[in-house]
Amino acid sequence: MTAIIVAYDKNRLIGKEGGMPWHIPGELKRFRQLTENNVLIMGRKTYVSLGRPLPDRVNIVISRNENFTAEGCYTASSITGAISMARLFWPDKDIFIGGGAQIYSRTIDMADVLYITEIDGEFEGDTYFPSFDESLFVKETESHHQSTVPYTYVTYKRK
Ligand SMILES: NC(=O)c1ccc[n+]([C@@H]2O[C@H](COP(=O)([O-])OP(=O)(O)OC[C@H]3O[C@@H](n4cnc5c(N)ncnc54)[C@H](OP(=O)(O)O)[C@@H]3O)[C@@H](O)[C@H]2O)c1
């Protein structure tokens, strides 16, 4: 399975000045649960904002710079290269595309599932999740959560 995983607000905002627009306690719980022990693919800018590989999962960072290295991470110079690497070396693991916007926009057409955290607020920022054709997916609401800002875990499964 190849899945996209993202948190966005009411305007599909995902980023601000290279980082996240919000800090909402508890909101990352599903991200951790789903991606742990699986493969997480991310763009170089998202990796830089994290500053380290995330533990207990395979991290693959995509950069057009073939000399780019990131300690504790695998690197690929294309999206298809990253996905091929994951399928070849970790065929039993699920593949999660963890952003950012550049990588989401190039992978949304190939994702089987979209794991989306809908943040019930409007934040300031500069980076957005791409619009996509919701009619191609079945949307399931998994759970609502109260925090400093409420959020809902939803799943879109490709029809
Ligand atoms: N809310 C969320 O769930 C969430 C999740 C992830 C990220 N974010 C936010 O999103 C923002 C970052 O997103 P972004 O779109 O600016 O950057 P990004 O997608 O994380 O990374 C972009 C970089 O990836 C590489 N890249 C992109 N397309 C490529 C391709 N086709 N082939 C090879 N390499 C490619 C390039 O690296 P090089 O320049 O090195 O070539 C490019 O500069 C940050 O604010 C981050 O916090 C939010």
The ligand as a Tripos MOL2 file, in Angstrom:
@<TRIPOS>MOLECULE
LIG
   48    52     1     0     0
SMALL
NO_CHARGES

@<TRIPOS>ATOM
      1 N1          1.0530   19.4980    7.7910 N.am      1 LIG1
      2 C1          1.6880   18.4040    7.3700 C.2       1 LIG1
      3 O1          1.1750   17.2800    7.4940 O.2       1 LIG1
      4 C2          3.0440   18.5500    6.7360 C.ar      1 LIG1
      5 C3          3.7310   17.3980    6.3290 C.ar      1 LIG1
      6 C4          4.9820   17.5760    5.7070 C.ar      1 LIG1
      7 C5          5.5050   18.8390    5.5140 C.ar      1 LIG1
      8 N2          4.7960   19.9210    5.9350 N.ar      1 LIG1
      9 C6          5.3130   21.2790    5.7040 C.3       1 LIG1
     10 O2          5.4730   21.4550    4.2940 O.3       1 LIG1
     11 C7          6.5430   22.3910    4.0790 C.3       1 LIG1
     12 C8          7.5600   21.7800    3.1450 C.3       1 LIG1
     13 O3          6.9430   21.4890    1.8900 O.3       1 LIG1
     14 P1          7.6340   21.9330    0.5080 P.3       1 LIG1
     15 O4          6.6650   21.6120   -0.5690 O.co2     1 LIG1
     16 O5          8.1570   23.3310    0.6380 O.co2     1 LIG1
     17 O6          8.9310   20.9920    0.4200 O.3       1 LIG1
     18 P2          9.1290   19.3860    0.3670 P.3       1 LIG1
     19 O7          8.1190   18.7820   -0.5650 O.co2     1 LIG1
     20 O8          9.2040   18.8430    1.7450 O.co2     1 LIG1
     21 O9         10.5960   19.2830   -0.2330 O.3       1 LIG1
     22 C9         10.8810   19.8710   -1.4660 C.3       1 LIG1
     23 C10        12.2210   19.3610   -1.9370 C.3       1 LIG1
     24 O10        12.0930   17.9720   -2.2910 O.3       1 LIG1
     25 C11        12.9050   17.7170   -3.4230 C.3       1 LIG1
     26 N3         12.0200   17.3590   -4.5320 N.ar      1 LIG1
     27 C12        10.7680   17.8070   -4.7940 C.ar      1 LIG1
     28 N4         10.2690   17.2380   -5.9010 N.ar      1 LIG1
     29 C13        11.2310   16.3940   -6.3430 C.ar      1 LIG1
     30 C14        11.3230   15.5170   -7.4500 C.ar      1 LIG1
     31 N5         10.2900   15.3840   -8.3360 N.pl3     1 LIG1
     32 N6         12.4410   14.8030   -7.6310 N.ar      1 LIG1
     33 C15        13.4770   14.9090   -6.7540 C.ar      1 LIG1
     34 N7         13.4560   15.7310   -5.6720 N.ar      1 LIG1
     35 C16        12.3400   16.4710   -5.4830 C.ar      1 LIG1
     36 C17        13.6660   18.9830   -3.7110 C.3       1 LIG1
     37 O11        14.8360   18.9180   -2.9140 O.3       1 LIG1
     38 P3         16.2280   19.6500   -3.3770 P.3       1 LIG1
     39 O12        15.9310   21.1210   -3.3480 O.co2     1 LIG1
     40 O13        17.2140   19.2110   -2.3500 O.co2     1 LIG1
     41 O14        16.5120   19.1210   -4.7580 O.co2     1 LIG1
     42 C18        12.7210   20.0470   -3.1810 C.3       1 LIG1
     43 O15        13.3630   21.2760   -2.8730 O.3       1 LIG1
     44 C19         7.1160   22.7270    5.4540 C.3       1 LIG1
     45 O16         6.5180   23.9100    5.9390 O.3       1 LIG1
     46 C20         6.6840   21.5200    6.2850 C.3       1 LIG1
     47 O17         6.6130   21.8300    7.6640 O.3       1 LIG1
     48 C21         3.5830   19.7920    6.5460 C.ar      1 LIG1
@<TRIPOS>BOND
     1     1     2 1
     2     2     3 2
     3     2     4 1
     4     4     5 ar
     5     4    48 ar
     6     5     6 ar
     7     6     7 ar
     8     7     8 ar
     9     8     9 1
    10     8    48 ar
    11     9    10 1
    12     9    46 1
    13    10    11 1
    14    11    12 1
    15    11    44 1
    16    12    13 1
    17    13    14 1
    18    14    15 2
    19    14    16 1
    20    14    17 1
    21    17    18 1
    22    18    19 2
    23    18    20 1
    24    18    21 1
    25    21    22 1
    26    22    23 1
    27    23    24 1
    28    23    42 1
    29    24    25 1
    30    25    26 1
    31    25    36 1
    32    26    27 ar
    33    26    35 ar
    34    27    28 ar
    35    28    29 ar
    36    29    30 ar
    37    29    35 ar
    38    30    31 1
    39    30    32 ar
    40    32    33 ar
    41    33    34 ar
    42    34    35 ar
    43    36    37 1
    44    36    42 1
    45    37    38 1
    46    38    39 2
    47    38    40 1
    48    38    41 1
    49    42    43 1
    50    44    45 1
    51    44    46 1
    52    46    47 1
@<TRIPOS>SUBSTRUCTURE
     1 LIG1         1 GROUP 0 **** ****
